[in-house]
Amino acid sequence: MFLTILFLPLLGSFVSGFLGRKIGVTGSHIITCSCLIISSVLSSIAFYQVGICNDPIYINLGFWIQSDFFNLAWEFLFDQLTVSMFIPVLFISSLIHIFSTDYMKEDPAKCSGKTFIGCILSNSGEPLKLMVPSYYRKVISGWTN
């Protein structure tokens, strides 16, 4: 669920950007808006689980670089601050995205509008990636501190 919150706006942006001509303007709007709304609802559920129940979630997807003195991992830590910031960012991004699709419906250049909507969606997903901290671990000679 937590990775879905992060990657669903990106998926909606890719579908809108790469398949926009095949699914049409309305299909592109429906997919991108629904991806953001679903992420907003999931962020509310994550806020209850992590923020209220005080159960931080740590997800390790793998290592990029592993050596004796330096480990660089792709990992996410969903703590109380992170999930509390998900709610305003995702809900406001959803409202802005829905408003922009309604505002641009009279635009004569519908093709560029689809790409523009996809850019808005990918930009609304950018703060999500910045808000999720990584769990810092220092590994020296096999000991984890």
Secondary structure, DSSP 8 states (H G I E B T S, - for coil): -HHHHHHHHHHHHHHHHHSHHHHHHHHHHHHHHHHHHHHHHHHHHHIIIIIIS---EEEEEEEEEE-SS-EEEEEEEE-HHHHHHHHHHHHHHHHHHHHHHHHGGG-S-HHHHHHHHHHHHHHHHHHHHHHS------EETTEE-
